[in-house]
Amino acid sequence: MTTTPNPRPRPTTPRSRPGITTGPRLHDTAGPRLHDAAGQHPHDAAGRRPLDTAGLRADGTAGTRPDDAERAAPRSLRILLLLGTLTSLISAALGIRWLMAPDAALFTASATPPPLLELIGAGPLYTLQIVVALLGAVVGVVGLSRRPGPALAVVGGLQVALFGLGFASFMTLAQTGYLIALSMPILLSAVGVLLVLHGGRARWVVGVPLLALLILGAVAGAGTIAHLASMILPSLLATGPLIVATAHFVVAGALWAAISLLALRDTGTLRALGAWTVRRRRILTLIAACGPLPYALLRLTWLTPWPLLGGEMAAGDPSVRVWGLALSTGAWLGVLLTIGLIRPWGEVFPRWFPAVGGRPVPVAFAAIPGFTVAALLCFAAVPVMLSASALGLATALEFALVFPCWLWGPALALAVWGYVGHRRSTIDPRAGGPASARMGA
């Protein structure tokens, strides 16, 4: 007689089946389950608890649903939209003011008004200014809560066309050059002092000679400098409101140009162009650095018996020669800063810089002024050529070579774009900062 073996005893602990948790549950009876198949809380990409249908994480903190995040504009674009909307509101207010009080219109009374003002007249221009500015303000406010689209890029293009190009003139470029030239003595003095204090070997090679030349020039040419200041400063102060208004429209055009590009940055064309600027950033930077060279070399001729583009005034007035030197120095500063886009000290502050020496240069520290100057040059290119063409073909060709804004502006914009792409590609995610921080200055 055969015996049947006893059946295998079942374990006292029940087996876990997929999707069933054996431990205590952490969700309430009314809310949805916040466990995954293993009985754990899944986390999002930032390591936080997930969101339930009410927009709350399991730890009780508020969050944003994925669909809300997809509809919201990126943070960088929102900041630019806030600034762009503010400039549009200011532009609308200025347009209303100038339309209601024509005598207060700054550009109408300018010696070199914008070509668009001469073409269509003050009334139509200021009316168009109000309409375009209000349209930009409305679209800017709407764009703060939505993903960017073609409509934002189109409205941004209108702001650039009117405020950047429409209000630009030859004085836009001239006033910028004058302000830079006036700041050069202060800037050079600060650089000399810093090099003497922290420059190491550069203290004796650059710092001490630079300070000695500045002191000698100030003592020997005190009278000439005073005469020059008495000629230039009153003129700049008298045109102060016009300078501020011009700067406003340049900044407005630059902001909306950046907004339009960011709204289209996910397109294949802009991605390919951005990658191309990174690959060609050195040659683009060298081309951009050559932009101010003709003007810098031309103004140095004012120190010789054969001054160019200065005429008899430069030959007979020592103060004009000094002014030519200051203008040339400002142009050389543009060459130097542009070259910095491809040099190590354009990524890491030199050691002799106080407080930040040896630290990585923030990308925005170079990108914001670089793109702004590029925008100013692009905006001024057309008015400069139109003003010169009215004086004849020979003068137009001369201006095209001395003030090559038509090449300098686009080249500088592409060079800065390549710099930004290069710096972003050097970020080390494991170190949490730019890899260039490990470079020497």
C-alpha positions in Angstrom: 0.0 0.0 0.0 1.5 3.3 -1.1 1.3 6.3 1.1 0.7 9.8 -0.3 3.3 12.3 0.9 2.1 15.2 3.0 1.6 18.3 1.0 4.2 21.0 1.3 3.3 23.5 4.1 2.6 27.0 3.0 4.7 29.8 4.3 3.2 31.8 7.1 4.2 35.1 5.5 2.1 35.8 2.4 4.0 36.3 -0.9 4.1 39.7 -2.4 2.4 40.0 -5.7 3.3 42.7 -8.2 1.6 46.0 -7.5 0.7 45.1 -3.9 2.6 46.6 -1.0 3.1 44.5 2.1 4.2 47.3 4.3 2.2 50.1 5.8 0.7 52.5 3.3 1.5 56.1 3.4 -1.4 57.6 1.5 -4.8 58.5 2.8 -7.9 56.6 1.9 -9.3 59.4 -0.2 -6.3 60.4 -2.3 -4.6 58.4 -5.1 -1.9 55.9 -4.5 1.6 57.3 -4.5 3.5 54.0 -4.5 5.0 52.3 -7.4 5.0 48.5 -8.0 7.7 48.0 -5.3 5.8 49.9 -2.7 8.1 53.0 -2.9 7.4 56.6 -3.6 8.7 57.4 -7.1 10.6 60.7 -7.3 10.8 63.3 -10.1 14.0 64.3 -11.8 14.9 66.7 -9.0 14.6 64.0 -6.3 11.3 65.3 -5.0 8.0 63.6 -4.3 5.6 63.3 -7.1 2.5 65.4 -7.6 -1.0 64.2 -7.1 -4.0 65.4 -9.1 -4.4 68.4 -6.8 -0.9 69.7 -7.5 0.6 68.5 -4.1 3.5 66.2 -3.6 3.4 63.4 -1.1 5.4 65.4 1.3 2.7 68.1 1.2 4.7 70.7 -0.8 3.2 72.5 -3.7 4.4 72.0 -7.2 3.7 72.5 -10.8 2.0 69.9 -12.9 3.8 68.7 -16.0 1.3 70.2 -18.4 1.6 73.6 -16.6 5.4 73.4 -17.0 5.1 72.6 -20.6 2.9 75.6 -21.2 5.1 78.1 -19.2 7.9 80.0 -20.9 11.5 79.2 -19.9 12.9 81.3 -17.1 15.5 83.2 -19.2 12.7 84.1 -21.7 10.4 85.2 -18.9 13.1 87.6 -17.6 13.6 89.0 -21.1 9.9 89.3 -21.6 9.5 91.3 -18.4 12.2 93.7 -19.5 10.9 93.9 -23.0 7.4 94.6 -21.9 8.7 97.4 -19.6 10.6 99.0 -22.5 7.5 98.7 -24.7 5.4 100.5 -22.1 8.0 103.2 -21.8 8.1 103.5 -25.6 4.3 103.8 -25.7 4.4 106.6 -23.1 7.1 108.5 -25.0 5.1 108.2 -28.2 2.0 109.6 -26.6 4.0 112.4 -25.0 5.7 113.4 -28.3 2.4 113.1 -30.3 0.6 115.4 -27.9 3.5 117.8 -27.5 5.5 118.0 -30.7 7.8 120.6 -29.2 9.0 118.0 -26.6 9.9 115.4 -29.3 13.6 114.8 -28.9 14.4 113.3 -32.3 12.5 115.9 -34.3 14.8 118.6 -32.9 18.0 116.5 -33.4 20.6 117.7 -35.9 20.7 114.2 -37.4 17.2 112.8 -37.1 16.5 109.2 -37.9 16.0 108.6 -41.6 12.6 107.0 -40.9 11.5 110.3 -39.3 12.5 112.2 -42.3 10.8 109.7 -44.6 7.3 109.5 -43.1 7.1 112.5 -40.8 6.8 112.9 -37.0 3.1 112.3 -36.6 2.9 109.0 -38.5 6.1 107.8 -36.8 5.0 108.5 -33.3 1.5 107.0 -34.0 3.2 103.8 -35.3 5.4 103.9 -32.2 2.4 103.8 -29.9 0.7 101.0 -31.7 3.7 98.8 -32.0 4.8 99.4 -28.4 1.3 98.5 -27.0 1.2 95.4 -29.2 4.6 94.4 -27.8 3.4 95.0 -24.2 0.3 92.9 -24.6 2.1 90.0 -26.3 4.9 90.2 -23.7 2.4 89.8 -20.8 0.7 86.9 -22.6 4.0 85.3 -23.3 4.9 85.2 -19.6 2.5 82.3 -19.0 2.8 80.4 -22.3 5.4 78.6 -24.4 6.9 80.9 -27.1 5.5 80.6 -30.5 5.8 82.2 -34.0 3.5 85.1 -32.9 6.0 86.2 -30.3 8.8 86.1 -32.8 6.8 88.2 -35.3 5.9 90.8 -32.7 9.5 90.9 -31.5 10.6 91.5 -35.1 8.3 94.5 -35.3 9.8 95.9 -32.1 13.3 95.4 -33.5 12.4 97.0 -36.9 10.9 100.1 -35.4 12.8 100.8 -32.2 16.1 99.3 -33.2 16.3 100.3 -36.9 13.7 103.0 -37.1 15.1 105.3 -34.4 18.7 104.7 -35.2 20.9 107.4 -36.8 24.5 108.3 -37.2 24.5 110.0 -33.9 23.7 106.7 -32.2 27.2 105.5 -33.1 28.8 108.9 -32.5 27.4 109.4 -29.1 28.5 105.9 -28.0 32.0 106.6 -29.2 32.1 109.9 -27.3 31.0 108.4 -24.1 33.5 105.6 -24.3 36.3 108.1 -25.1 35.4 110.2 -22.1 35.6 107.1 -19.8 39.0 105.9 -21.1 41.2 108.0 -18.7 39.3 106.7 -15.7 39.4 103.2 -17.0 43.1 103.3 -17.8 43.9 104.8 -14.4 42.0 102.0 -12.6 43.7 99.3 -14.7 47.1 100.8 -13.9 46.5 101.0 -10.2 45.2 97.4 -10.1 48.3 96.2 -12.0 50.6 98.0 -9.6 48.9 96.5 -6.6 48.2 92.9 -7.8 49.8 92.5 -11.3 52.9 90.5 -10.4 55.4 90.8 -13.3 52.9 93.0 -15.2 53.3 95.5 -12.4 56.6 96.8 -13.9 55.9 95.9 -17.5 52.5 97.5 -17.9 51.2 99.0 -14.6 54.0 101.5 -13.7 54.6 102.7 -17.3 50.9 103.2 -17.8 50.4 105.3 -14.7 53.5 107.3 -15.4 52.3 108.2 -18.9 48.9 109.2 -17.5 50.3 111.4 -14.8 52.8 113.0 -17.2 50.1 113.6 -19.8 47.7 115.1 -17.1 50.5 117.5 -15.9 51.9 118.5 -19.2 48.6 118.9 -21.0 46.4 120.2 -18.2 45.5 123.3 -20.2 44.7 121.4 -23.3 42.6 118.9 -21.4 40.6 121.7 -19.7 40.0 123.4 -23.0 38.8 120.0 -24.5 36.5 119.4 -21.6 35.0 122.9 -21.9 34.1 122.1 -25.6 32.8 118.6 -25.2 31.0 118.3 -21.8 28.5 121.2 -22.3 27.5 119.7 -25.7 27.0 116.2 -24.1 25.0 117.7 -21.2 22.8 119.6 -23.6 22.0 116.4 -25.5 21.7 114.3 -22.4 17.9 113.6 -22.8 18.5 112.6 -26.5 21.3 110.3 -25.5 19.1 108.6 -22.9 16.2 108.2 -25.3 18.6 106.7 -27.9 20.0 104.3 -25.4 16.5 103.3 -24.5 15.6 102.4 -28.1 18.8 100.5 -28.6 18.2 98.4 -25.4 14.6 97.9 -26.4 15.6 96.6 -29.9 18.3 94.4 -28.4 15.9 92.9 -25.9 13.3 92.1 -28.4 15.9 90.7 -30.8 16.9 88.3 -28.0 13.3 87.4 -27.3 12.6 86.6 -30.9 15.7 84.4 -31.1 14.8 82.5 -27.9 11.2 82.0 -29.2 12.7 80.3 -32.3 15.7 78.6 -30.7 14.2 75.1 -31.0 14.0 75.3 -34.7 16.5 73.3 -36.7 17.9 76.3 -38.5 18.8 78.2 -35.3 20.3 75.0 -33.8 22.4 74.4 -36.8 23.5 78.1 -36.9 24.4 77.9 -33.2 26.6 74.9 -33.7 28.2 76.5 -36.7 29.1 79.6 -34.6 30.8 77.4 -32.0 32.9 75.7 -34.7 33.8 79.0 -36.4 34.0 81.2 -33.3 37.7 82.0 -33.7 37.5 83.3 -37.2 34.3 85.1 -36.4 36.0 86.8 -33.4 39.0 87.8 -35.5 36.7 89.4 -38.1 34.7 91.2 -35.4 38.0 92.4 -33.8 39.0 94.0 -37.1 35.8 96.1 -37.1 37.1 99.1 -35.0 40.6 98.9 -36.4 40.2 101.3 -39.4 38.7 104.0 -37.1 41.4 103.4 -34.4 44.2 103.7 -36.9 42.6 106.7 -38.6 42.3 108.7 -35.4 46.0 108.1 -34.6 46.9 110.1 -37.6 45.6 113.1 -35.7 48.9 112.9 -33.8 50.9 113.3 -37.1 51.3 116.3 -39.4 48.9 114.5 -41.8 45.6 114.0 -40.0 42.9 112.2 -41.8 39.2 112.9 -41.4 40.1 115.7 -39.1 41.0 118.4 -41.6 42.6 121.7 -40.5 41.0 121.6 -37.1 43.0 118.6 -36.0 46.2 120.1 -37.4 45.8 123.5 -35.7 44.2 122.6 -32.3 46.1 120.5 -29.8 43.0 119.7 -27.9 41.5 118.1 -31.0 44.6 115.9 -31.2 44.1 114.8 -27.7 40.5 114.0 -28.4 41.5 111.9 -31.4 43.8 109.9 -29.1 41.0 109.3 -26.7 38.7 108.2 -29.5 41.4 105.8 -30.9 42.0 104.4 -27.4 38.3 103.6 -27.1 38.4 101.8 -30.4 41.4 99.8 -29.3 39.5 98.8 -26.2 36.9 97.3 -28.4 39.5 95.3 -30.3 41.0 94.0 -27.0 37.6 93.0 -25.5 36.6 91.2 -28.7 39.8 89.2 -28.7 38.9 88.2 -25.1 36.1 86.0 -26.5 38.7 83.4 -27.6 41.4 84.0 -25.0 41.7 82.3 -21.5 41.2 85.6 -19.7 37.8 85.8 -21.4 36.7 82.7 -19.5 38.6 83.2 -16.2 39.2 86.6 -14.6 42.9 87.6 -14.5 44.6 87.2 -11.1 45.0 90.9 -10.6 41.3 91.5 -10.6 40.1 92.3 -7.1 37.7 89.9 -5.4 37.0 87.8 -8.6 40.6 87.1 -9.8 41.0 83.5 -10.8 37.2 82.8 -10.9 35.2 81.9 -14.0 33.8 84.8 -15.9 30.0 84.6 -15.8 28.7 84.0 -19.4 26.2 86.8 -19.0 29.1 89.2 -18.1 30.4 88.9 -21.6 27.2 88.0 -23.5 25.0 90.9 -22.4 27.3 93.8 -23.3 28.6 91.9 -26.4 25.1 91.3 -27.8 24.1 94.9 -26.9 27.0 96.4 -28.8 26.4 94.1 -31.7 22.8 95.2 -31.8 23.8 98.9 -31.7 26.2 98.4 -34.6 23.6 96.5 -36.7 21.0 99.2 -36.0 23.4 102.0 -36.9 24.6 100.4 -40.2 21.7 101.5 -42.4 21.5 105.1 -41.1 25.3 105.5 -41.4 25.3 104.4 -45.0 22.2 106.5 -45.9 23.7 109.6 -44.3 27.0 109.1 -46.2 25.3 108.3 -49.5 23.7 111.7 -49.5 27.2 113.2 -49.7 28.2 111.2 -52.8 29.5 107.8 -53.8 33.1 108.5 -52.7 32.0 109.5 -49.2 29.7 106.5 -48.9 32.6 104.1 -49.7 34.8 106.0 -47.3 32.3 105.6 -44.5 31.8 101.9 -45.4 35.5 101.3 -44.7 36.0 103.6 -41.7 32.7 102.6 -40.0 32.2 99.0 -41.2 29.0 98.5 -39.1 27.5 96.4 -41.9 30.2 93.7 -41.2 31.3 94.5 -37.7 27.8 94.2 -36.1 26.8 90.8 -37.6 30.3 89.4 -37.0 30.3 90.5 -33.4 26.8 89.0 -32.8 27.9 85.6 -34.3 31.2 85.7 -32.3 29.4 86.3 -29.0 26.9 83.6 -29.9 29.8 81.2 -30.5 31.3 82.2 -27.2 28.1 81.5 -25.3 27.8 78.1 -27.0 31.4 77.2 -26.2 31.2 78.3 -22.6 28.0 76.2 -22.1 29.7 73.2 -23.6 32.5 73.4 -21.0 30.2 73.0 -18.0 31.1 70.0 -16.0 27.9 68.6 -14.4 29.9 66.5 -11.9 31.8 69.5 -10.5 28.7 71.7 -10.7 30.4 74.5 -12.5 32.4 75.4 -15.5 35.4 73.3 -16.3 37.2 76.5 -17.4 37.4 77.4 -13.7 40.3 75.0 -13.5 42.2 77.0 -16.1 44.9 79.4 -15.2 44.4 83.1 -15.9 
